[in-house]
Amino acid sequence: MPELIIVVDVGNTSTTLGLACVGRTTGVGRTTGVGRISGIGRLPTGAACRRDVAAALARLTRNRPVAGAILCSVVPEQNRLWLRELHAASGRLPLSVDHRMQLGLRIDYPNPASIGADRLANACGAVQRYGSPVIVADFGTALTFDVVADNAYLGGIIVPGLPLMTDYLAEKTALLPHLRLDHYRGIPRNLRALPVIGKNTRQAMAIGARLGYLGMVREIFTRLQRRLKGRTVRLCATGGYAAWALAESDLPVRIDPDLTLYGIARIYELNTLASHRDAEAVGY
């Protein structure tokens, strides 16, 4: 029967958590798959303490029974806190995403241990949802591109993310302000109505970010398509700034806000089912 699990994505700036419905076996080698992610919440990563984490998990579960939990983290100093609280919330030892797990794809990369856990989750989720070849653009603190072809993770590209750009401009100049793009309403989402010339400093910064990152994604996607030799390559985008940067663009992109959490849940499913089959094989 389907079960609820806790999925957690600890990023450099914020931590996202939710409940995923994962399926059990319905026959030999078949599962019902991962359902929708519900109850999604966020809290700042750097400020997280035991009380905040426990409260966030309590709000998420609302005393409902959960079958397990899985952590995906790129901030190692936060792992102990989250693993302890996930154990308390689920009553089971949580899984932790890394390259040695079943991911639903091969890894064709010289040092797989150096791949961020969130990038592995993105690749796993994208292959499950969109097939291969696929490119995932993740708009987080950094903007990452991950490439899967022939069902193998090949690597990717990393560039500074939107918040890094705006923070750096403010920190390294005397007059440019801090600009929170996710709260800024001075430019329209509709690209056709977007002014090209800013009429104040904040608007000029926002236009530069929107057009600059749209152009960056277009150029990188074009080059990666060329590298994959003309095959039909799907492009999907996730992360907090994906919709802001790519909404109504002419790129053939699918904006998938919950892709990372979905991929984490899929990794849980792949590995718990693998453990279940292994136990059956030895007679447990």
N, C-alpha and C positions, 0 to 999 in steps of 0.2 A: 504494500500500500504506500501511497505517497507520504512523505514525511517532511516536516519543517526543520530547517537547519539555519543557524546564524552564519552569515557571511560578512567578513570585515576586510576592508581595504584601507590600510594605513599608508597615507601619502605624506609627502614632505610638508604640505601646508595644511591639509585637512584629512580627517578620517571619515570614511563612509561605511555605514553598516545597514544591513537589511535582513529580512527573512526570505529564504528561498524554499520553494517546494521541489523536492527531488523525488524521483521515482525509484521504486524497487523493481526487481526482476519480474517480467511478465512471461518469460519463456527463456529458452536457452540463448544467452547472449543478447537478450532484448531488454530494454528498459523503457519506462514511460517518459524519460527525459526530464529536463529542468523546466519547471513552470515559471510564472512571473515572480519578480522580486517585489516584495511588499514592505511597507513600514520603513522606507528608507529615511535614515537620519544622518546628520553630520555633526562633527565637533572638531575644534582646532586640535591638530596633532600635538603641537608643542606644549600646550597648556593642559593636556589630558592628565588627570590624576585618578587615583583609585575610586574616589567618590563619584567623579564625573562619568567614568567608564561604567561603573556598576549601575548608576542611574540611567544611562543611555541604554544599557542592555535590559534593564527592567521595563523601561518604556517600550522597547521593541517587542519583548516577549509577552508582556502583560499576563504573566503567570501561565501562559500556554506551554504545554510540554514541547520540547525540541529534541530532536534525535541526535544532534551533534553540532559542531561548529568548525569553521575553518578560517584561518588568518592568512592574509596576503599583506606583506609589509615590506616597505623600502626604508624603514626607519628602525634599525636594529635595537636601539635603546628603548623603544616602546614595546618590544616583543614580550618581555617577561610580564609586564603589567597586563597586556591584553590576553596572553595565554592563560594566566591565572584566573582572570575574571571570566573568560569564556568557559573554562573548566567549571567554575562555580555556577554559571548560568545554565549550562547544558548537562552537567553531571557526568560528562565524558571528557577524556583528553582530546583537545582540539587538534586538527591537522594544521600544518603550516606549509604553504605553497613553496616548492622549490623545483629545480630542474630534474631531480631524480624521480619525481612522481609520474604517474600515468597522465599524459596531457592530451591524448587523442591525436598527436602528431609527432613526427621525428624532430630532433634538433640537429641541424647542420651548422654548427658554430664552434669555433676553436676552444672557447672556454665557457661552457654553458653555465658554470657557477656564477659568472659575472652578469648574467642576464637578470634584470630586475623582475621580481616576482609579479608585479603588475603587468609587465610586458608579456610574461608567459600566460597570465590569465586572459589578457586581451587576445592573444593569438589563439588560445584554446576556444574562447567564446566565439571569435570571428569565424573560425573554421567550422564550428558546429552550426552557426546561423547562416553563413554565406558561402561556405565551401572554399575551395582552393583553386586558383591563387586569389589571395586577398591581402590588402594593405590596410593596417589600422593606424589612424592618426589620433593620438591621445593628447588633448589639450589640458595639461595639468600645469604644475610649476615649471616643468620642462615640456616642450612639444616633441613627442616621440613618434617615429614611424616604424612599424614592424611589418616585415614581409614574410608571408607564407606562400610557398609554391610547391607543387607536387607533394602536398601534405607535410612539408618540412619547414621548420622555422629557419630562415636564412640569415637574419640579422636585421639591421635597420639604420635609422638616422636619428640623431638627437640635436635639437636646437633649443635656445632659450625660450621659455614660455612667455605668454602675454604678461603675467604679473611680474616676471623678472624684468621685462623690458620697461614697463612703466615705473617700477620701483627704482630701477637703475637710473633712469632719466631724472627722477626727483632727487635721488641721493647725490648724483654727480653734477648737478647744476644748481645755481643759486636761485633761480626764479621759477623753474618748472615745478608744478604742484604734484603731489601724490594723486593718482587717478585710479579709482576702483572701477574698472571697465564693466564688471558685472552689476554695478549700481548706476552707471552713467547712462543718462537718457537723452543726451544732446545730439545724437545722430539716429536716423531711422534704421530699422532692420532691413527695410526694402532697399536693395542695392541701387535700384533705378532712381530712387529719391535721395541717395546719399550725396551730399555736397562733396566736391573735389577740393574746394578751397575752404579751410577752416576760418571762421570769423572771430574766434577767441582761442586762447591757448589750450584749454581743455578739449575743445572740439577738434583743433588741429592735431593734438596727440591721439585722440580716439580715431580720427580718420586715418592717420598714419598706421595705427595698429591694425585697423580693420582691413585696409587695402594691402598693407604690407604682409600680413599673415595669410590673407587669401592668395596673394601672389606667390608666397613661399610654398604653400600647399600645392598650388597648381604646378609650379616648376618641379618640385620634388616628385609629385605623382607622375608627371610626364617622363622624367628621367627613369623612374623605377619601372614604368610601363615599358619603356624602350629596353631596359635591361632584361625584362622578362620576355622580350622578343615577340611583341605584338599579341600575346595571348589576352583574352578578355579578363581583365583584372578588376575585381570589385574593390571599391574604396569605402571604408566606413570610418566614422569619426566619433570619439567619445570624449569624456572629460568636461569639466565645468564651463569651459569657454568655447566648446565646439559649436554650439548653436549660435553664439554671438558672432563668431568669426566667419561661419560658413552659411548662415541662413540666407536663402534665396540666391545663392551663387549659381553659376552655370556648371559647376563641377558635378560629375556623376557620383555624388557622395550620399551615403545613408548615415544620418546622424542617429546614434544609438546611445543614449545617455547611460543606460544600465549595463553596458557591455562588460565592464570589468567585473562587476558583481556576478553577472551571469556566468562569466568564465570561471570565477572562483567556485561557484556552485557546481559547475560542470566538472571541475577538477575533483571536488569532493565526491561527486557521484562516481566518476571513473575509478577512484582509488578505494572507496568503500566497497564497491561492487567487485573490484579485483581482489580485495582482501576476503570478501565473502566467498568468492569462487575458490580461492586458495585454501580456505578453511574446509570447504566441502571436499576438496580433492584429497585432503589428508584425514578426513573422517571426523572433523569436529562438529 
